[in-house]
């Protein structure tokens, strides 16, 4: 019943186009994304799930028709970027799209994080330069992308923080990333190399990192009985996490978690509320940063309490603890 109510309240595309046309007439020009979202009282995802922003404006007879051969693919890709809330990443991408790529030790990873979202599976067949060139061959989508990134930059709640370059590359503390973006940011993936990753923890042995990818609210439809782990925040700094069901306290993996300091390992936590967003996209993870072992109990699975080195901001703690 709730889903039916939600669907009945969702703007249909013809209605949305008509409202955008009416707003344009009122303003005497094509509206900005911000003006449109405020006028329609909707979200960026709801707007972009109906196609390129420039296509919506064109259908509203406010601008010319979009140009480029990859409209449908880039419409989906740009929508996959609406979660970006890292100010450093947003400023880098805006400068890069304007042809002024700033000096950055992680420039290649940042570019790859962009293109993994824009092109999806096709990105594996392109270098970053090839992906850039293909994007620039779609000027309407490129302009839309700039507009979306600029909107996100002015509406992010993530405060700039110092990076952890040796641990997390360009990933910013408390910003949100999809799994693919996080794997690229950690240096585990790039556009041409994507080692298999299916489990909830990534062990990077050469850099002595264990990166945990945690979904707080799990459903029987999305998770098997053996992966319905009890993961939750105890406070803004303490986090309870269960290991994989095969991990015992005295196993090499369990010992690595418990004695990570002595072994020189750093656990990293990535946490999201649910697997999917209301619009159907995969939910991004908030990067909570490094954590330290506090205590454990049980075995197979192993229940561990971690202490985050940086407390969660209120907006994340409210979700994780609630």
C-alpha positions, 0 to 999 in steps of 0.5 A: 500500500505504501509503495502504491502511495509513493508511486501515485505521488511520483511526478510522471515525466509528461507532468514534469516536462510541463512544469519545467516549461511553466517554470521557464515561462515564469522566469523568462529563461531556462531554469537551473537545476536548483530552481527546478528542484525547488519548484517541483519539490522533488529530488535530483534522483527523481529528476534525472531518472527521467533522462538527461537534464538537457533532454528534459529542458529540450522537451519543455521547448526551452533549449535545443535538442541534446547532441551526442551519440551516448545520450541514454548511457550517459543519462544513466551514468550521470544519475549514478553520480547524484550521491557524490558529496566529497567537496575535494572530489567535486572541485577536482572533477569540475576543474577537470571537465573545464580542462584545468585538471589540478595537480593531484597525486590521485588524479588518475584514481579520481578520473577513474572513479568518475568514469566507472559511474558514467560508463559502467561495464563499458569503462573497462575497455577504455583508458581514462583519456579515451573515456574523457574524449568520449564524454567530450564528444557528448557536449550536452551530457558534459554540460549536464554533468557540470551542472549536476556536480556544481549543484552537489558541491553547493549542497553537500553536508560533508566537511572537507577533511585531511585525506589518509593517502597511505590508507584510502587514497583520495577517499574523504572521511565521512563522504559517500562512495559506491562500492566501485568508487571505493575499490578504485579509491583504495587502489584495488581497481582501475578501469582496466583491472577489476579483481573479483570482490564478492564478500563484505571485507576486502583484504589488501595484504601488501598494504595491510588493510582490511576494508569492511563494507557493511549494510546495516539493514538487511533483507531476506530477499537480498541476503542469505541466512549466513550473511545476515550479520548483526552490524550496528553503531553503539555510539558515534564512535563504537561500532559492532560488526560480525565477521563472516560466518566461517571466521573463528577467533583463533583463525588467522583472519580472526587473529588479524582482526583482534591483533591488528595493531601488533600485525601492523594492519588498519581496519577501514569501515564503509557503512550504508543503511540499506542495499538500495536507494528508493529509486532503485540505484545501489546505495553508496557507503559512508567512509567512516575511516580507520578503527581499532579493536576494542573487544570481541565475543563468540566465534563463527561468526566473530562479533567485534566492537571497533572504536572509530578514530574519528567520531561519526558526524550527527547526520551519519550517527543518527542513521547508524545508531537509529 
